[in-house]
Amino acid sequence: MSAPPDNDPERRPVADSWWVYLVRRADNAIYTGIATDVERRFTEHREGRGAKALRGRGPLELLASSAAGDRSRAQRVETRIKRLSKTAKERLAASDERLTEFIETIDDGQGDGGAA
C-alpha cells in the first residue's frame, strides 16, 4: 500500500486530525506511529529521518493508516497497538478498514479490540 493520495479529501491532513499508521521494515517487523500527515511522515522515514527504529531498516512499506482523532487518542491507540502480538498487528495491517475498526474499539472500552 502506498501513502494516502493528496486528492482524497478524507485522507488530507486536517488541523487536530491525527492518524495512526503501520509500516513494515525489511526485517518484517511492524512499526506503529502517529502523524498529522502520513504521506509526509512516511517520506521522512524512507529518507532516514524521524524514528530511529526505522533508520537503515528499509525498504519500508506503508501497510495501513487510519484517522484516530486528536493527538491524545492517537497516542492511546498507538500504545495499544504496540502492546499487541505480532499476529494481531498483522491482522490490523491487512487493511485500513481493520485498523479503523480497531481504533473505534478504543473509546468503547473494549481493551485490545479483539485483535489478539
C-alpha positions as CSV (number, residue, x, y, z in Angstrom):
1,M,0.0,0.0,0.0
2,S,1.3,3.5,-0.8
3,A,0.9,6.7,1.2
4,P,-2.6,8.3,1.2
5,P,-3.2,10.3,-2.0
6,D,-3.5,14.0,-1.8
7,N,-6.6,14.2,-3.9
8,D,-8.8,12.2,-1.5
9,P,-10.4,14.8,0.8
10,E,-10.9,12.2,3.6
11,R,-7.2,11.5,3.7
12,R,-5.9,15.1,3.7
13,P,-4.3,16.4,6.9
14,V,-6.7,18.5,8.9
15,A,-5.7,20.6,11.9
16,D,-6.1,18.5,15.1
17,S,-6.6,15.3,13.0
18,W,-4.1,12.7,13.9
19,W,-3.5,9.4,12.1
20,V,-2.1,6.0,13.2
21,Y,-0.1,4.2,10.7
22,L,1.7,0.8,10.4
23,V,5.0,0.3,8.5
24,R,6.7,-2.9,7.7
25,R,10.5,-2.9,7.9
26,A,12.8,-5.1,5.8
27,D,13.2,-7.5,8.7
28,N,9.4,-8.0,8.7
29,A,8.9,-6.1,12.0
30,I,5.9,-3.8,12.1
31,Y,6.4,-0.2,13.3
32,T,3.5,1.8,14.6
33,G,3.5,5.6,14.5
34,I,1.2,8.7,14.6
35,A,1.3,11.8,12.5
36,T,-0.9,14.6,11.2
37,D,0.3,13.9,7.6
38,V,1.0,10.2,7.0
39,E,2.4,10.8,3.5
40,R,4.9,13.4,4.7
41,R,5.9,11.3,7.7
42,F,6.4,8.1,5.6
43,T,8.6,10.1,3.2
44,E,10.7,11.2,6.2
45,H,11.0,7.6,7.3
46,R,12.1,6.5,3.8
47,E,14.7,9.2,3.7
48,G,16.2,8.1,7.1
49,R,14.7,11.0,9.1
50,G,12.4,10.5,12.0
51,A,12.1,7.4,14.2
52,K,15.4,5.7,15.0
53,A,13.6,2.3,14.8
54,L,13.2,2.8,11.1
55,R,16.6,4.2,10.1
56,G,18.6,1.8,8.0
57,R,15.8,-0.7,8.2
58,G,14.4,-0.3,4.7
59,P,13.0,-0.8,2.3
60,L,9.9,0.3,4.2
61,E,6.3,-0.4,3.2
62,L,3.3,1.6,4.5
63,L,0.8,-1.1,5.4
64,A,-2.2,0.8,6.7
65,S,-3.3,4.1,8.1
66,S,-6.4,5.5,9.7
67,A,-7.7,8.7,11.3
68,A,-7.6,8.5,15.1
69,G,-8.9,11.9,16.2
70,D,-6.9,14.2,18.4
71,R,-3.3,13.6,19.5
72,S,-4.3,12.2,22.8
73,R,-6.5,9.5,21.3
74,A,-3.9,8.7,18.6
75,Q,-1.3,8.2,21.3
76,R,-3.6,5.8,23.2
77,V,-4.3,3.9,20.0
78,E,-0.5,3.7,19.2
79,T,0.2,2.4,22.7
80,R,-2.4,-0.3,22.5
81,I,-1.2,-1.4,19.1
82,K,2.4,-1.6,20.3
83,R,1.3,-3.9,23.1
84,L,-0.3,-6.4,20.6
85,S,1.3,-9.6,19.5
86,K,2.9,-9.7,16.0
87,T,0.0,-11.8,14.8
88,A,-2.5,-9.3,16.0
89,K,-0.5,-6.4,14.3
90,E,-0.5,-8.4,11.1
91,R,-4.3,-8.6,11.2
92,L,-4.6,-4.9,11.7
93,A,-2.1,-4.2,8.9
94,A,-4.2,-6.2,6.5
95,S,-6.3,-3.2,5.6
96,D,-7.2,0.4,6.6
97,E,-10.7,-0.9,7.4
98,R,-9.4,-3.3,10.1
99,L,-7.2,-0.6,11.6
100,T,-10.2,1.8,11.6
101,E,-12.4,-0.9,13.3
102,F,-9.7,-1.4,16.0
103,I,-9.4,2.4,16.6
104,E,-13.2,2.6,17.1
105,T,-13.0,0.0,19.9
106,I,-10.5,2.0,21.9
107,D,-13.2,4.6,23.0
108,D,-15.7,1.8,23.5
109,G,-13.6,0.4,26.4
110,Q,-13.1,-3.0,24.7
111,G,-9.5,-3.3,25.5
112,D,-7.4,-4.5,22.6
113,G,-10.4,-4.6,20.2
114,G,-10.3,-8.4,20.0
115,A,-7.3,-8.2,17.6
116,A,-5.2,-10.6,19.6
